[in-house]
Amino acid sequence: MSQMEIEIDGLELRGFHGATAEEQEAGQLFLFDVWLVAHDAGVRTDRLDDTIDYTQVVACIREISDGHRFNLIEALAAAIADAIVERFDVSRVRVRVRKPEVQLEAPASYSAATIERSRR
């Protein structure tokens, strides 16, 4: 069976993650980039039931982000990747979490963490 890649890029969600109390109390914007590798049955049938429903993937990301406060964006990315592999028929997923309001000693566009998981 052949495979395809599905991307969700720049999903914006407000979250209460971070290593400081201020980040966890005030919250901030997080950007999520997700790449899914799945079978391509939907390409042939043109039916949503035969592919990954993006709205369900977004709901999964929101559930993980809203359901727990993470100190590290690395842990947030890993929790999302693990949940996607568990809940969806994917062979591989890569999740990048970007933090555009990062406070560093020098200006930066964002900080990010990327995690990849494969179905065993």
Helices and strands as residue ranges (DSSP letters): E 3-15, H 21-26, E 28-39, H 41-45, G 48-50, H 54-67, H 73-87, E 90-99, E 111-118
